[in-house]
């Protein structure tokens, strides 16, 4: 009898667990759909020109990394990739080198922002090595050393929103710059000119990423607390809800 009862309880617990998992996945799926809509809109809001390319940074560069924070690294990467692919087909873009290279930085930014694993700090370090072994890159050796050691160190402060945001955008910068170097062999004078542009640009991106996360997190919390839409409860980071304790978690 005890054995039968124990098996019944285990079976019941399994059913409940599967139900919770399915429900949570539906919540993630709904957020992915909302993110795709917002992402496609953000991609049409230009921010600044990419030096050495005809492309531009957009408001999507603020939004893409935070998906990792809400959905986890790999769900976040999937959401970002879906947005980029849909945008690719809607705009009828050609799969040239620039388009191909532009796919990757935001994927790594989403992984960096969402993961708790410090191994992600190896990505900018690998980029430093790849940059320095390139014939052009080694002539401006100070460029990767000035910027990409930072995200490798910031993995120690990933619990802080601003540090995590800065680490994410600097990782995207490392991946993107290295890819552009190998794809287009950008000359030394381009990299030298970027030395004064990158700090302001990346600090702006970091603040934009942090602000985007705060806004969406608190909108979700409002829907949960005030509108009683409990569907989004698991996605809300209570440490970053507007309160007196918020500043200590930034």
BALUMVO-697687 format. One record per residue: residue number from 1; x, y, z of N, C-alpha, C in turn. Coordinates in Angstrom, 1 decimal, always signed. Atoms other than C-alpha are relative to their C-alpha. Example, Ala and Ser with C-alpha at 12.3 -4.5 7.8 and 13.67 -1.06 7.14 Angstrom:
ATOM    k      nX      nY      nZ     caX     caY     caZ      cX      cY      cZ
ATOM    1    +0.9    -1.2    +0.0   +12.3    -4.5    +7.8    +0.9    +1.2    +0.0
ATOM    2    -0.9    -1.1    +0.0   +13.7    -1.1    +7.1    -0.8    +1.1    +0.8
This chain:
ATOM    k      nX      nY      nZ     caX     caY     caZ      cX      cY      cZ
ATOM    1    +0.8    -1.2    +0.0    +0.0    +0.0    +0.0    +0.9    +1.3    +0.0
ATOM    2    -0.9    -1.2    -0.1    +2.8    +2.4    +1.0    +0.7    +0.2    -1.4
ATOM    3    -0.7    -0.1    +1.3    +4.6    +1.6    -2.3    -1.0    +0.6    -1.1
ATOM    4    +1.0    -0.5    +0.9    +1.4    +2.3    -4.3    -0.2    +1.5    +0.2
ATOM    5    +0.2    -1.4    -0.4    +0.9    +5.6    -2.4    +1.2    +0.8    -0.4
ATOM    6    -1.2    -0.7    +0.4    +4.5    +6.6    -3.0    +0.1    +0.3    -1.5
ATOM    7    +0.0    -0.1    +1.4    +4.2    +5.9    -6.7    -1.0    +1.1    -0.5
ATOM    8    +1.0    -0.9    +0.4    +1.0    +7.9    -6.9    +0.4    +1.4    +0.2
ATOM    9    -0.5    -1.3    -0.3    +2.6   +10.9    -5.2    +1.0    +0.5    -1.0
ATOM   10    -1.0    -0.4    +1.0    +5.6   +10.8    -7.5    -0.6    +0.3    -1.3
ATOM   11    +0.7    -0.3    +1.3    +3.3   +10.6   -10.5    -0.7    +1.3    +0.0
ATOM   12    +0.7    -1.2    -0.2    +1.3   +13.5    -9.2    +1.0    +1.2    -0.1
ATOM   13    -1.1    -1.1    +0.0    +4.5   +15.6    -8.6    +0.5    +0.2    -1.3
ATOM   14    -0.5    -0.1    +1.4    +5.7   +14.8   -12.1    -0.9    +0.8    -0.9
ATOM   15    +1.0    -0.7    +0.8    +2.5   +16.0   -13.6    +0.0    +1.5    +0.3
ATOM   16    +0.0    -1.4    -0.4    +2.6   +19.2   -11.6    +1.3    +0.7    -0.5
ATOM   17    -1.3    -0.6    +0.5    +6.3   +19.8   -12.5    -0.1    +0.3    -1.5
ATOM   18    +0.1    -0.2    +1.4    +5.6   +19.3   -16.2    -1.0    +1.2    -0.3
ATOM   19    +0.9    -1.1    +0.2    +2.7   +21.7   -15.9    +0.6    +1.4    +0.2
ATOM   20    -0.7    -1.3    -0.3    +4.8   +24.4   -14.3    +1.0    +0.3    -1.1
ATOM   21    -1.0    -0.2    +1.0    +7.6   +23.9   -16.9    -0.7    +0.5    -1.3
ATOM   22    +0.7    -0.4    +1.2    +5.1   +24.2   -19.8    -0.6    +1.4    +0.1
ATOM   23    +0.5    -1.3    -0.2    +3.5   +27.2   -18.2    +1.1    +1.1    -0.1
ATOM   24    -1.1    -0.9    +0.0    +6.8   +28.9   -17.7    +0.5    +0.2    -1.5
ATOM   25    -0.4    -0.2    +1.4    +7.8   +28.2   -21.3    -0.9    +0.8    -0.8
ATOM   26    +1.0    -0.9    +0.7    +4.6   +29.8   -22.5    +0.2    +1.4    +0.3
ATOM   27    -0.3    -1.4    -0.3    +5.5   +32.9   -20.6    +1.2    +0.5    -0.7
ATOM   28    -1.2    -0.4    +0.8    +8.9   +32.9   -22.2    -0.3    +0.3    -1.4
ATOM   29    +0.4    -0.1    +1.4    +7.3   +32.4   -25.6    -0.7    +1.3    -0.2
ATOM   30    +0.8    -1.2    +0.1    +4.9   +35.3   -25.0    +1.0    +1.2    +0.0
ATOM   31    -0.9    -1.1    -0.1    +7.8   +37.6   -24.0    +0.9    +0.0    -1.3
ATOM   32    -0.8    +0.1    +1.2    +9.8   +36.4   -27.1    -0.8    +0.7    -1.1
ATOM   33    +0.9    -0.6    +1.0    +6.8   +37.4   -29.3    +0.0    +1.6    +0.2
ATOM   34    +0.0    -1.5    -0.3    +6.6   +40.9   -27.6    +1.3    +0.6    -0.4
ATOM   35    -1.3    -0.5    +0.3   +10.3   +41.3   -27.9    +0.3    +0.1    -1.5
ATOM   36    -0.2    -0.1    +1.5   +10.3   +40.5   -31.7    -0.7    +1.2    -0.5
ATOM   37    +0.8    -1.2    +0.5    +7.6   +43.2   -32.3    +0.8    +1.2    +0.4
ATOM   38    -0.8    -1.2    -0.5    +9.6   +45.8   -30.2    +1.3    +0.0    -0.7
ATOM   39    -1.3    +0.1    +0.7   +12.9   +44.6   -31.8    -0.1    +0.5    -1.4
ATOM   40    +0.2    -0.4    +1.4   +11.6   +45.1   -35.3    -0.2    +1.5    -0.1
ATOM   41    +0.2    -1.4    +0.0   +10.5   +48.6   -34.4    +1.3    +0.7    +0.3
ATOM   42    -1.3    -0.6    -0.4   +13.8   +49.4   -32.7    +1.0    +0.0    -1.1
ATOM   43    -1.0    +0.1    +1.1   +15.8   +48.3   -35.8    -0.2    +1.1    -1.0
ATOM   44    +0.2    -1.1    +1.0   +14.2   +51.2   -37.7    +0.2    +1.3    +0.6
ATOM   45    -0.3    -1.3    -0.6   +15.3   +53.8   -35.2    +1.6    +0.1    +0.0
ATOM   46    -1.4    -0.1    +0.1   +18.9   +54.8   -36.2    +0.6    +0.7    +1.2
ATOM   47    -0.7    -0.7    -1.1   +21.4   +55.8   -33.5    +1.2    +0.7    -0.4
ATOM   48    -1.2    -0.6    +0.5   +24.8   +56.4   -35.0    +0.6    -0.9    -1.1
ATOM   49    -0.6    +0.6    +1.2   +26.8   +55.5   -38.1    +1.2    -0.9    +0.5
ATOM   50    -1.1    +0.9    -0.3   +29.2   +52.5   -37.9    +1.2    +0.4    -0.9
ATOM   51    -1.2    -0.4    +0.7   +32.7   +53.7   -38.9    +0.5    -1.1    -0.8
ATOM   52    -0.6    +1.0    +0.9   +34.1   +51.8   -41.9    -1.1    -0.8    -0.7
ATOM   53    +1.1    +0.8    +0.6   +30.6   +50.6   -43.0    -1.1    +1.0    -0.4
ATOM   54    +1.2    -0.8    +0.4   +27.4   +51.9   -44.6    -1.1    -0.2    +1.0
ATOM   55    +1.0    +0.3    -1.0   +25.4   +50.4   -41.7    +0.0    +1.0    +1.1
ATOM   56    +0.1    -0.8    -1.2   +24.2   +52.1   -38.6    -0.4    -0.8    +1.2
ATOM   57    +0.5    +0.6    -1.2   +23.7   +51.2   -35.0    -1.4    +0.5    +0.2
ATOM   58    +1.4    -0.4    -0.2   +20.1   +51.3   -34.0    -0.4    -0.2    +1.5
ATOM   59    +0.5    +0.2    -1.3   +17.9   +51.3   -30.9    +0.0    -1.5    +0.4
ATOM   60    -0.1    +1.5    -0.3   +18.0   +47.5   -31.2    +1.2    -0.4    +0.8
ATOM   61    -1.2    +0.3    -0.7   +21.5   +47.6   -29.9    -0.1    +0.3    +1.5
ATOM   62    +0.3    -0.2    -1.4   +20.1   +48.8   -26.6    -0.8    -1.1    +0.6
ATOM   63    +1.0    +1.0    -0.5   +17.4   +46.2   -26.4    +0.5    -1.5    -0.1
ATOM   64    -0.4    +1.4    +0.3   +19.1   +43.0   -27.8    +0.6    -0.7    +1.3
ATOM   65    -0.7    +0.7    -1.1   +21.4   +42.3   -24.8    -0.9    -0.4    +1.2
ATOM   66    +0.9    +0.2    -1.2   +18.6   +42.5   -22.2    -0.8    -1.3    -0.1
ATOM   67    +0.8    +1.2    +0.1   +16.8   +39.5   -23.6    +0.6    -1.2    +0.8
ATOM   68    -0.7    +1.0    -0.8   +19.5   +37.3   -22.0    -0.4    +0.1    +1.5
ATOM   69    +0.4    -0.2    -1.4   +18.5   +38.9   -18.7    -1.4    -0.5    +0.4
ATOM   70    +1.4    +0.5    -0.2   +14.8   +38.0   -19.0    -0.2    -1.5    -0.3
ATOM   71    +0.3    +1.4    +0.5   +15.0   +34.7   -20.8    +1.1    -1.0    +0.2
ATOM   72    -1.1    +0.9    -0.1   +18.4   +33.3   -20.0    +0.8    +0.2    -1.3
ATOM   73    -0.9    -0.2    +1.1   +21.4   +33.3   -22.4    -0.5    -0.5    -1.3
ATOM   74    +0.2    +0.7    +1.3   +20.3   +30.8   -25.0    -1.4    +0.3    -0.6
ATOM   75    +1.3    -0.5    +0.5   +16.6   +31.8   -25.2    +0.2    +1.4    -0.5
ATOM   76    -0.3    -1.4    +0.4   +17.9   +35.4   -25.4    +0.6    +0.0    -1.4
ATOM   77    -0.7    +0.1    +1.3   +20.2   +34.5   -28.3    -1.0    -0.4    -1.1
ATOM   78    +1.0    +0.4    +1.0   +17.3   +32.7   -30.1    -0.9    +1.2    -0.4
ATOM   79    +0.9    -1.2    +0.2   +15.1   +35.8   -29.7    +0.6    +1.0    -0.9
ATOM   80    -0.7    -1.0    +0.7   +17.7   +38.1   -31.0    +0.2    -0.4    -1.5
ATOM   81    -0.2    +0.6    +1.4   +18.5   +35.8   -34.0    -1.3    +0.1    -0.8
ATOM   82    +1.3    -0.1    +0.7   +14.8   +35.6   -34.9    -0.3    +1.4    -0.5
ATOM   83    +0.2    -1.4    +0.4   +14.5   +39.4   -34.9    +0.9    +0.3    -1.2
ATOM   84    -1.0    -0.3    +1.1   +17.6   +39.7   -37.1    -0.4    -0.7    -1.3
ATOM   85    +0.4    +0.7    +1.2   +16.4   +37.1   -39.5    -1.3    +0.5    -0.7
ATOM   86    +1.2    -0.6    +0.5   +12.9   +38.5   -39.8    +0.3    +1.3    -0.7
ATOM   87    -0.4    -1.3    +0.6   +14.4   +41.9   -40.4    +0.7    -0.1    -1.3
ATOM   88    -0.8    +0.3    +1.2   +16.7   +40.5   -43.0    -0.9    -0.3    -1.2
ATOM   89    +0.9    +0.4    +1.0   +13.8   +39.0   -45.0    -1.0    +1.2    -0.4
ATOM   90    +1.0    -1.1    +0.3   +11.4   +42.0   -44.6    +0.6    +1.1    -0.8
ATOM   91    -0.7    -1.0    +0.8   +14.0   +44.4   -45.9    +0.6    -0.4    -1.3
ATOM   92    -0.5    +0.6    +1.3   +15.0   +42.1   -48.7    +1.5    +0.2    -0.1
ATOM   93    -1.4    -0.2    +0.0   +18.6   +42.4   -47.7    +0.8    -1.1    -0.7
ATOM   94    -0.9    +1.0    +0.6   +21.5   +40.7   -49.5    +0.9    -0.5    +1.1
ATOM   95    -0.9    +0.6    -1.0   +23.6   +38.3   -47.5    +1.5    +0.3    -0.4
ATOM   96    -1.3    -0.4    +0.2   +26.8   +40.3   -48.0    +0.9    -0.2    +1.2
ATOM   97    -0.9    +0.2    -1.1   +29.8   +40.3   -45.7    -0.4    +0.9    +1.2
ATOM   98    +0.4    -0.9    -1.1   +28.6   +43.3   -43.7    -1.2    -0.5    +0.7
ATOM   99    +1.2    +0.5    -0.6   +25.2   +41.8   -43.1    +0.3    -1.2    +0.9
ATOM  100    -0.3    +1.2    -0.7   +26.7   +38.5   -42.1    +0.8    +0.3    +1.3
ATOM  101    -0.8    -0.4    -1.2   +29.2   +40.1   -39.7    -0.9    +0.7    +1.1
ATOM  102    +0.8    -0.8    -0.9   +26.5   +42.3   -38.1    -0.9    -0.9    +0.8
ATOM  103    +0.8    +0.9    -0.7   +24.6   +39.2   -37.0    +0.5    -0.4    +1.4
ATOM  104    -0.7    +0.7    -1.2   +27.1   +38.1   -34.3    +0.1    +0.9    +1.2
ATOM  105    -0.3    -0.8    -1.2   +27.9   +41.0   -31.9    -1.2    +0.0    +1.0
ATOM  106    +1.1    +0.0    -1.0   +24.4   +41.2   -30.4    -0.3    -1.4    +0.6
ATOM  107    +0.2    +1.4    -0.5   +24.2   +37.4   -30.0    +0.9    -0.2    +1.2
ATOM  108    -0.9    +0.2    -1.1   +27.3   +37.5   -27.8    -0.3    +1.0    +1.2
ATOM  109    +0.4    -0.9    -1.0   +26.0   +40.6   -26.0    -1.1    -0.6    +0.9
ATOM  110    +1.1    +0.6    -0.8   +22.8   +38.7   -25.0    +0.5    -1.1    +0.9
ATOM  111    -0.6    +1.1    -0.8   +24.9   +35.7   -23.8    +0.7    +0.6    +1.2
ATOM  112    -0.7    -0.6    -1.1   +27.1   +38.0   -21.7    -1.0    +0.5    +1.0
ATOM  113    +0.9    -0.7    -0.9   +24.2   +39.9   -20.2    -0.8    -1.1    +0.8
ATOM  114    +0.9    +1.0    -0.6   +22.2   +36.7   -19.4    +0.7    -1.0    +0.8
ATOM  115    -0.7    +1.1    -0.7   +24.8   +34.2   -18.2    +0.6    +0.4    +1.3
ATOM  116    -0.7    -0.2    -1.3   +26.1   +33.9   -14.7    +1.4    -0.6    +0.0
ATOM  117    -1.3    +0.7    +0.1   +29.2   +32.0   -15.9    +1.0    +1.0    -0.3
ATOM  118    -1.1    -0.9    +0.2   +32.4   +33.9   -15.7    +0.8    -0.3    -1.2
ATOM  119    -0.8    +0.4    +1.2   +33.8   +32.0   -18.7    -0.3    +0.9    -1.2
ATOM  120    +0.3    -0.9    +1.1   +32.1   +34.5   -20.9    +1.0    +1.1    -0.2
ATOM  121    -1.1    -1.0    +0.1   +35.0   +36.8   -20.1    +1.1    -0.4    -0.9
ATOM  122    -1.0    +0.5    +1.0   +37.1   +34.6   -22.4    -0.2    +0.6    -1.4
ATOM  123    +0.3    -0.5    +1.4   +35.3   +36.0   -25.5    +0.8    +1.2    -0.3
ATOM  124    -0.8    -1.2    +0.4   +36.9   +39.5   -25.4    +1.5    -0.3    +0.0
ATOM  125    -1.5    +0.4    +0.0   +40.3   +37.9   -24.5    +0.4    -0.7    -1.3
ATOM  126    -0.3    +0.7    +1.3   +40.1   +35.7   -27.6    +0.0    +1.0    -1.1
ATOM  127    +0.0    -1.1    +1.0   +39.2   +38.8   -29.6    +1.3    +0.8    +0.0
ATOM  128    -1.3    -0.7    -0.1   +42.3   +40.5   -28.3    +1.1    -0.7    -0.7
ATOM  129    -1.0    +0.8    +0.7   +44.5   +37.7   -29.5    -0.2    +0.0    -1.5
ATOM  130    +0.3    +0.0    +1.5   +42.8   +37.5   -32.9    +0.4    +1.4    -0.6
ATOM  131    -0.3    -1.3    +0.5   +43.2   +41.3   -33.3    +1.5    +0.2    -0.1
ATOM  132    -1.4    -0.2    -0.1   +46.8   +41.3   -32.3    +0.9    -0.8    -1.0
ATOM  133    -0.8    +0.8    +0.9   +47.9   +38.5   -34.7    -0.3    +0.4    -1.5
ATOM  134    +0.3    -0.5    +1.4   +46.3   +40.4   -37.7    +1.1    +1.0    -0.3
ATOM  135    -1.0    -1.0    +0.4   +48.9   +42.4   -39.7    -0.3    +1.4    +0.3
ATOM  136    +0.4    -1.4    -0.2   +46.9   +45.6   -39.4    -0.2    +0.2    +1.5
ATOM  137    +0.3    -0.1    -1.5   +45.7   +44.9   -35.8    +1.2    +0.2    +0.9
ATOM  138    -1.2    -0.1    -0.9   +49.2   +44.5   -34.4    +0.6    +1.4    -0.1
ATOM  139    -0.5    -1.3    +0.1   +50.0   +48.0   -35.6    -0.7    +1.0    +1.0
ATOM  140    +0.8    -0.8    -1.0   +47.3   +49.4   -33.2    -0.3    -0.9    +1.1
ATOM  141    +0.2    +1.0    -1.1   +47.9   +46.9   -30.4    -0.7    +0.6    +1.2
ATOM  142    +0.6    -0.6    -1.1   +46.7   +49.4   -27.9    -1.5    +0.1    -0.1
ATOM  143    +1.5    -0.1    +0.1   +43.2   +49.5   -29.3    -0.7    -1.1    +0.7
ATOM  144    +0.7    +1.1    -0.7   +42.0   +46.0   -28.1    +0.4    +0.0    +1.5
ATOM  145    -0.4    +0.1    -1.4   +44.0   +46.3   -24.9    -0.7    +1.1    +0.8
ATOM  146    +0.6    -1.1    -0.6   +42.4   +49.7   -24.1    -1.5    -0.3    +0.4
ATOM  147    +1.5    +0.2    -0.1   +38.8   +48.4   -24.4    -0.4    -1.4    +0.4
ATOM  148    +0.6    +1.4    -0.2   +38.5   +44.6   -24.2    +0.5    -0.7    +1.2
ATOM  149    -0.3    +0.6    -1.3   +40.2   +43.8   -21.0    -1.1    +0.3    +1.0
ATOM  150    +1.0    -0.4    -0.9   +37.4   +45.6   -19.3    -1.2    -1.0    +0.2
ATOM  151    +1.1    +0.9    -0.2   +34.5   +43.2   -20.1    +0.5    -1.3    +0.6
ATOM  152    -0.5    +1.2    -0.7   +36.8   +40.3   -19.0    +0.1    +0.2    +1.5
ATOM  153    -0.1    -0.3    -1.5   +37.2   +42.0   -15.6    -1.4    +0.2    +0.6
ATOM  154    +1.3    -0.3    -0.5   +33.6   +43.0   -15.3    -0.9    -1.2    +0.3
ATOM  155    +0.8    +1.2    -0.3   +32.4   +39.4   -15.1    +0.0    -0.2    +1.5
ATOM  156    -0.1    +0.0    -1.5   +33.4   +39.8   -11.4    -1.1    +0.8    +0.6
ATOM  157    +1.0    -0.9    -0.5   +30.6   +42.4   -11.1    -1.3    -0.2    -0.7
ATOM  158    +1.2    +0.2    +0.8   +27.8   +40.7   -13.1    -1.3    +0.2    +0.7
ATOM  159    +1.2    -0.2    -0.8   +25.3   +41.1   -10.3    -0.4    +1.5    -0.1
ATOM  160    +0.3    -1.4    +0.1   +25.5   +44.9   -10.9    -0.5    +0.3    -1.4
ATOM  161    +0.6    -0.2    +1.3   +23.3   +46.1   -13.7    +0.9    +0.8    -0.9
ATOM  162    -0.8    -0.9    +0.9   +25.5   +48.9   -15.0    +1.3    -0.7    -0.4
ATOM  163    -1.2    +0.7    +0.4   +28.6   +46.7   -14.9    -0.3    -1.1    -1.0
ATOM  164    +0.4    +1.0    +1.0   +26.8   +43.9   -16.7    -0.3    +0.6    -1.3
ATOM  165    +0.3    -0.7    +1.3   +25.5   +46.3   -19.3    +1.2    +0.5    -0.7
ATOM  166    -1.2    -0.5    +0.6   +28.9   +47.8   -19.9    +0.8    -1.2    -0.6
ATOM  167    -0.7    +1.2    +0.4   +30.4   +44.3   -20.1    -0.6    -0.6    -1.3
ATOM  168    +0.7    +0.5    +1.1   +27.8   +43.2   -22.6    +0.3    +0.8    -1.3
ATOM  169    -0.2    -0.9    +1.2   +28.2   +46.2   -25.0    +1.5    -0.1    -0.4
ATOM  170    -1.4    +0.1    +0.4   +32.0   +45.9   -24.8    +0.4    -1.3    -0.6
ATOM  171    -0.2    +1.3    +0.6   +31.9   +42.2   -25.6    -0.5    +0.1    -1.5
ATOM  172    +0.5    -0.2    +1.3   +29.7   +43.1   -28.6    +1.0    +0.8    -0.9
ATOM  173    -1.0    -0.8    +0.7   +32.3   +45.7   -29.6    +1.2    -0.8    -0.3
ATOM  174    -1.2    +0.9    +0.3   +35.1   +43.2   -29.3    -0.2    -0.9    -1.2
ATOM  175    +0.4    +1.0    +1.1   +33.3   +40.6   -31.5    -0.1    +0.8    -1.3
ATOM  176    +0.2    -0.7    +1.2   +32.2   +43.2   -34.0    +1.2    +0.6    -0.6
ATOM  177    -1.2    -0.6    +0.5   +35.5   +45.0   -34.3    +1.0    -1.0    -0.6
ATOM  178    -0.9    +1.1    +0.5   +37.5   +41.8   -34.7    -0.6    -0.5    -1.4
ATOM  179    +0.6    +0.5    +1.3   +35.0   +40.6   -37.4    +0.2    +1.0    -1.1
ATOM  180    -0.1    -1.0    +1.0   +35.2   +43.9   -39.2    +1.5    +0.1    -0.5
ATOM  181    -1.4    +0.0    +0.3   +39.0   +43.8   -39.1    +0.4    -1.1    -1.0
ATOM  182    -0.3    +1.1    +0.9   +39.2   +40.4   -40.7    -0.8    +0.1    -1.3
ATOM  183    +0.9    +0.0    +1.2   +36.3   +41.0   -43.2    +0.4    +1.1    -0.9
ATOM  184    -0.2    -1.2    +0.9   +37.4   +44.5   -44.5    +1.4    +0.5    +0.1
ATOM  185    -1.3    -0.5    -0.1   +41.0   +45.0   -43.4    +0.1    +1.5    +0.2
ATOM  186    +0.0    -1.4    -0.3   +40.2   +48.4   -42.0    +1.4    +0.6    +0.3
ATOM  187    -1.3    -0.5    -0.2   +43.3   +50.6   -42.1    +0.3    +0.5    +1.4
ATOM  188    -0.4    -0.5    -1.3   +45.3   +51.8   -39.1    -0.6    +1.3    +0.4
ATOM  189    +0.5    -1.3    -0.4   +44.0   +55.3   -39.3    -1.4    +0.0    +0.5
ATOM  190    +1.4    +0.2    -0.5   +40.4   +54.1   -38.8    +0.0    -0.4    +1.4
ATOM  191    -0.1    +0.5    -1.4   +41.3   +52.3   -35.6    +0.5    +1.1    +0.9
ATOM  192    -0.5    -1.1    -0.8   +43.2   +55.3   -34.4    -1.1    +1.1    +0.3
ATOM  193    +1.0    -1.0    -0.2   +40.3   +57.6   -35.0    -1.1    -0.5    +0.9
ATOM  194    +1.0    +0.5    -0.9   +38.0   +55.3   -33.0    +0.4    +0.1    +1.4
ATOM  195    -0.5    -0.1    -1.4   +40.1   +55.7   -29.9    -0.8    +1.0    +0.8
ATOM  196    +0.7    -1.0    -0.7   +38.3   +58.8   -29.0    -1.6    -0.1    -0.1
ATOM  197    +1.5    +0.2    +0.2   +34.8   +57.7   -30.2    -0.5    -1.1    +0.8
ATOM  198    +0.5    +1.2    -0.7   +34.5   +54.3   -28.6    -0.4    +0.2    +1.5
ATOM  199    +0.4    -0.2    -1.4   +34.5   +55.4   -24.9    -1.4    +0.6    +0.2
ATOM  200    +1.4    -0.7    -0.1   +31.5   +57.8   -25.3    -1.1    -0.9    -0.6
ATOM  201    +0.9    +0.9    +0.6   +29.8   +55.4   -27.7    -0.5    -1.1    +0.9
ATOM  202    +0.3    +1.2    -0.8   +30.0   +52.4   -25.4    -0.6    +0.3    +1.3
ATOM  203    +0.7    -0.4    -1.2   +29.1   +54.3   -22.3    -1.4    +0.3    -0.2
ATOM  204    +1.4    -0.3    +0.4   +26.0   +55.5   -24.1    -0.8    -1.3    -0.2
ATOM  205    +0.6    +1.3    +0.2   +25.2   +52.0   -25.1    -0.3    -0.7    +1.3
ATOM  206    +0.2    +0.6    -1.3   +25.7   +50.7   -21.6    -1.1    +0.6    +0.8
ATOM  207    +1.1    -0.7    -0.7   +23.4   +53.3   -20.1    -1.3    -0.3    -0.7
ATOM  208    +1.3    +0.3    +0.7   +20.8   +52.6   -22.8    -0.4    -1.4    +0.3
ATOM  209    +0.3    +1.4    -0.3   +21.0   +48.8   -22.1    -0.6    +0.0    +1.4
ATOM  210    +0.5    +0.0    -1.3   +20.6   +49.4   -18.4    -1.4    +0.6    +0.2
ATOM  211    +1.3    -0.6    +0.0   +17.7   +51.8   -18.9    -1.1    -0.8    -0.6
ATOM  212    +0.9    +0.9    +0.7   +16.0   +49.5   -21.3    -0.5    -1.1    +0.9
ATOM  213    +0.3    +1.1    -0.9   +16.2   +46.7   -18.8    -0.9    +0.5    +1.2
ATOM  214    +0.8    -0.5    -1.1   +14.9   +48.8   -15.9    -1.4    +0.3    -0.4
ATOM  215    +1.3    -0.3    +0.5   +12.0   +50.1   -18.0    -0.9    -1.2    -0.2
ATOM  216    +0.7    +1.2    +0.4   +10.9   +46.7   -19.3    -0.3    -0.8    +1.3
ATOM  217    +0.2    +0.8    -1.2   +11.4   +45.0   -15.9    -1.1    +0.6    +0.9
ATOM  218    +1.0    -0.6    -0.9    +9.3   +47.6   -14.1    -1.4    +0.1    -0.7
ATOM  219    +1.3    +0.2    +0.7    +6.6   +47.5   -16.8    -0.6    -1.4    +0.3
ATOM  220    +0.4    +1.3    -0.3    +6.4   +43.8   -16.3    -0.5    -0.1    +1.4
ATOM  221    +0.4    +0.0    -1.5    +6.2   +44.3   -12.5    -1.3    +0.7    +0.2
ATOM  222    +1.3    -0.7    -0.1    +3.4   +46.8   -13.0    -1.1    -0.8    -0.5
ATOM  223    +1.1    +0.9    +0.5    +1.4   +44.3   -15.1    -0.3    -1.1    +1.0
ATOM  224    +0.2    +1.1    -1.0    +1.9   +41.7   -12.3    -0.7    +0.6    +1.2
ATOM  225    +0.5    -0.5    -1.3    +1.3   +43.9    -9.3    -1.4    +0.8    -0.1
ATOM  226    +1.1    -0.9    +0.1    -1.3   +46.4   -10.6    -1.2    -0.5    -0.9
ATOM  227    +1.0    +0.6    +0.9    -3.0   +44.6   -13.4    -0.3    -1.5    +0.2
ATOM  228    +0.1    +1.4    -0.4    -2.7   +41.2   -11.8    +0.1    -1.0    -1.1
ATOM  229    -0.3    +0.9    +1.1    -1.3   +39.6   -14.9    +1.2    -0.9    +0.5
ATOM  230    -1.0    +0.8    -0.7    +0.7   +36.9   -13.0    +0.9    -0.8    -1.0
ATOM  231    -0.7    +0.8    +1.0    +1.9   +35.4   -16.3    +1.5    +0.5    -0.1
ATOM  232    -1.3    -0.5    +0.1    +5.0   +37.6   -16.2    +0.8    +0.0    +1.3
ATOM  233    -0.7    +0.0    -1.3    +5.9   +37.1   -12.6    +1.4    -0.6    +0.0
ATOM  234    -1.4    +0.6    +0.0    +8.9   +34.7   -13.2    +1.0    +0.9    -0.8
ATOM  235    -0.9    -0.8    +0.8   +10.4   +37.3   -15.6    +0.5    +1.2    +0.7
ATOM  236    -0.3    -1.2    -0.7   +10.5   +40.1   -13.1    +1.2    -0.2    +1.0
ATOM  237    -1.1    +0.0    -0.9   +13.8   +40.8   -11.3    -0.4    +1.0    +1.2
ATOM  238    +0.4    -0.8    -1.1   +12.6   +42.1    -7.9    +1.0    +0.9    +0.6
ATOM  239    -1.1    -0.8    -0.5   +16.0   +43.5    -7.0    +0.1    +1.4    -0.8
ATOM  240    -0.1    -1.2    +0.9   +15.6   +46.0    -9.9    -1.3    +0.7    -0.3
ATOM  241    +1.3    -0.7    +0.1   +12.0   +47.1    -9.3    +0.3    +1.4    +0.7
ATOM  242    -0.2    -1.4    -0.6   +11.8   +50.9    -8.5    -0.4    -0.1    +1.5
ATOM  243    +0.1    -0.1    -1.4   +12.3   +51.2    -4.8    +1.2    +0.7    +0.6
ATOM  244    -1.1    -0.6    -0.7   +14.6   +52.6    -2.2    +1.3    -0.8    -0.1
ATOM  245    -1.2    +0.9    +0.1   +16.9   +49.6    -2.6    +0.6    -0.1    -1.4
ATOM  246    -0.4    +0.1    +1.5   +17.2   +50.0    -6.4    +1.4    +0.4    -0.2
ATOM  247    -1.3    -0.5    +0.2   +20.3   +52.1    -6.3    +1.2    -0.9    +0.4
ATOM  248    -1.1    +0.9    -0.5   +22.3   +49.6    -4.3    +0.2    -1.2    -0.9
ATOM  249    -0.1    +1.1    +0.9   +21.6   +47.0    -7.0    +0.5    +0.4    -1.4
ATOM  250    -0.5    -0.4    +1.3   +22.8   +49.1    -9.9    +1.5    -0.2    -0.1
